[in-house]
Amino acid sequence: MTITITTFGPADESAIEQAYQVGAASEAVDAPDFPPFCRRRFTAMVRHPMPGNAPVNLLARLDGEPAGHLVLDLPQLDNTENASADLVVHPAYRRRGVGRALHEHVLGLLRELGRKRVTAMSPTYLPGTTDQPSPGAAFAATIGAGCALVDVRRRLATADLDQAGLDSLLAGAWAKASGYQVLHWRGHTPDELAADVAYLDGRLLADAPMGDLAWEPEQVDAERLRGTELALDARGRRRYHVGVRHEESGRLVAWTLLDVGASADWHAFQQITIVDPEHRGHRLGLLAKIENLRHLLAHEPAVRVIDTFNAESNDHMIIINEQLGFRPVDRWSNWQLTL
């Protein structure tokens, strides 16, 4: 067997299609309850990377057949000693050294670039469901990567929403939120809110539990926010936002985001929810999430399930999500390898 690895870029339509087919086959096996692997999202990730990222895409072929894909994200504005990798191997070509070959190729590249750490994420099992290690955990063990943080994916079935219960939670939140105002918008953030949203976005890695992940907070400004919005437009992500404004100062002090992809109108992701530390204790996170859940469903009535990820240790956000009806599906390990 011969394994070859080549780099491809945004103009290589053939390689993009072959890598897409590898990803689609892999996700169908590894995450069968996810929406279909999105061609538009995948193509845009190659052609329209996020601002501040210089990704490298690798395609592995086994005896000439596309067998594996790895995208290596290389931050340029912060975390410049770090990298993150997403490695997938076509189910038909697993256990033949494809993943190992991609890994070894990337290690050489990272050392040339002076990067000191690489992280990756993979699903694992909920406690008590099996004694066997997940494929990702088994591979991480062979390369010496350690689990630096565990996330838990929770899912909300919209048909099971307790609307009366949400009304009660919302009333309780408003009782603690005197002096605040809720704002709704879709897609791009209004100009007058951009600086505040950028500030809140930049707080995420400072405020969320990070375990042993050696990642520093990102420096987000309005220009970087706009670049991110354009990249998400290219991916076909339909975004629904709620912000909470502090009436006395006029600042937006809480923000949450839900989005729907181009490949499935029945599925959404709960993305960031963040509250400025100076305004915590007023149930603004709960308030924003309920308001945005209803905002989403008013415009996307086909949505049946919403997935969200939280660090296993993020007790505060987990309590809020479970109040809304989110329930655990699986765990995801964040692996970290120091070069």
Secondary structure in CASP SS format (residue, H / E / C, confidence):
PFRMAT SS
TARGET T0000
AUTHOR 0000-0000-0000
METHOD secondary structure of the structure
MODEL  1
M C 1.00
T C 1.00
I E 1.00
T E 1.00
I E 1.00
T E 1.00
T E 1.00
F E 1.00
G C 1.00
P C 1.00
A C 1.00
D C 1.00
E H 1.00
S H 1.00
A H 1.00
I H 1.00
E H 1.00
Q H 1.00
A H 1.00
Y H 1.00
Q H 1.00
V H 1.00
G H 1.00
A H 1.00
A H 1.00
S H 1.00
E H 1.00
A H 1.00
V H 1.00
D H 1.00
A C 1.00
P C 1.00
D C 1.00
F C 1.00
P C 1.00
P C 1.00
F C 1.00
C C 1.00
R H 1.00
R H 1.00
R H 1.00
F H 1.00
T H 1.00
A H 1.00
M H 1.00
V H 1.00
R H 1.00
H C 1.00
P C 1.00
M C 1.00
P C 1.00
G C 1.00
N E 1.00
A C 1.00
P C 1.00
V E 1.00
N E 1.00
L E 1.00
L E 1.00
A E 1.00
R E 1.00
L E 1.00
D C 1.00
G C 1.00
E E 1.00
P E 1.00
A E 1.00
G E 1.00
H E 1.00
L E 1.00
V E 1.00
L E 1.00
D E 1.00
L C 1.00
P E 1.00
Q C 1.00
L C 1.00
D C 1.00
N C 1.00
T C 1.00
E C 1.00
N E 1.00
A E 1.00
S E 1.00
A E 1.00
D E 1.00
L E 1.00
V E 1.00
V E 1.00
H C 1.00
P H 1.00
A H 1.00
Y H 1.00
R C 1.00
R C 1.00
R C 1.00
G C 1.00
V H 1.00
G H 1.00
R H 1.00
A H 1.00
L H 1.00
H H 1.00
E H 1.00
H H 1.00
V H 1.00
L H 1.00
G H 1.00
L H 1.00
L H 1.00
R H 1.00
E H 1.00
L H 1.00
G C 1.00
R C 1.00
K C 1.00
R E 1.00
V E 1.00
T E 1.00
A E 1.00
M E 1.00
S E 1.00
P E 1.00
T E 1.00
Y C 1.00
L C 1.00
P C 1.00
G C 1.00
T C 1.00
T C 1.00
D C 1.00
Q C 1.00
P C 1.00
S C 1.00
P H 1.00
G H 1.00
A H 1.00
A H 1.00
F H 1.00
A H 1.00
A H 1.00
T H 1.00
I H 1.00
G C 1.00
A C 1.00
G E 1.00
C E 1.00
A E 1.00
L E 1.00
V E 1.00
D E 1.00
V E 1.00
R E 1.00
R E 1.00
R E 1.00
L E 1.00
A E 1.00
T H 1.00
A H 1.00
D H 1.00
L C 1.00
D C 1.00
Q H 1.00
A H 1.00
G H 1.00
L H 1.00
D H 1.00
S H 1.00
L H 1.00
L H 1.00
A H 1.00
G H 1.00
A H 1.00
W H 1.00
A H 1.00
K H 1.00
A C 1.00
S C 1.00
G C 1.00
Y E 1.00
Q E 1.00
V E 1.00
L E 1.00
H E 1.00
W E 1.00
R E 1.00
G C 1.00
H C 1.00
T C 1.00
P C 1.00
D H 1.00
E H 1.00
L H 1.00
A H 1.00
A H 1.00
D H 1.00
V H 1.00
A H 1.00
Y H 1.00
L H 1.00
D H 1.00
G H 1.00
R H 1.00
L H 1.00
L H 1.00
A H 1.00
D H 1.00
A C 1.00
P C 1.00
M C 1.00
G C 1.00
D C 1.00
L C 1.00
A C 1.00
W C 1.00
E C 1.00
P C 1.00
E C 1.00
Q C 1.00
V C 1.00
D C 1.00
A H 1.00
E H 1.00
R H 1.00
L H 1.00
R H 1.00
G H 1.00
T H 1.00
E H 1.00
L H 1.00
A H 1.00
L H 1.00
D H 1.00
A H 1.00
R H 1.00
G C 1.00
R C 1.00
R E 1.00
R E 1.00
Y E 1.00
H E 1.00
V E 1.00
G E 1.00
V E 1.00
R E 1.00
H E 1.00
E C 1.00
E C 1.00
S C 1.00
G C 1.00
R C 1.00
L E 1.00
V E 1.00
A E 1.00
W E 1.00
T E 1.00
L E 1.00
L E 1.00
D E 1.00
V E 1.00
G C 1.00
A C 1.00
S C 1.00
A C 1.00
D C 1.00
W C 1.00
H E 1.00
A E 1.00
F E 1.00
Q E 1.00
Q E 1.00
I E 1.00
T E 1.00
I E 1.00
V E 1.00
D C 1.00
P H 1.00
E H 1.00
H H 1.00
R C 1.00
G C 1.00
H C 1.00
R C 1.00
L H 1.00
G H 1.00
L H 1.00
L H 1.00
A H 1.00
K H 1.00
I H 1.00
E H 1.00
N H 1.00
L H 1.00
R H 1.00
H H 1.00
L H 1.00
L H 1.00
A H 1.00
H H 1.00
E C 1.00
P C 1.00
A C 1.00
V C 1.00
R C 1.00
V E 1.00
I E 1.00
D E 1.00
T E 1.00
F E 1.00
N E 1.00
A E 1.00
E C 1.00
S C 1.00
N C 1.00
D H 1.00
H H 1.00
M H 1.00
I H 1.00
I H 1.00
I H 1.00
N H 1.00
E H 1.00
Q H 1.00
L H 1.00
G C 1.00
F C 1.00
R E 1.00
P E 1.00
V E 1.00
D E 1.00
R E 1.00
W E 1.00
S E 1.00
N E 1.00
W E 1.00
Q E 1.00
L E 1.00
T E 1.00
L C 1.00
END
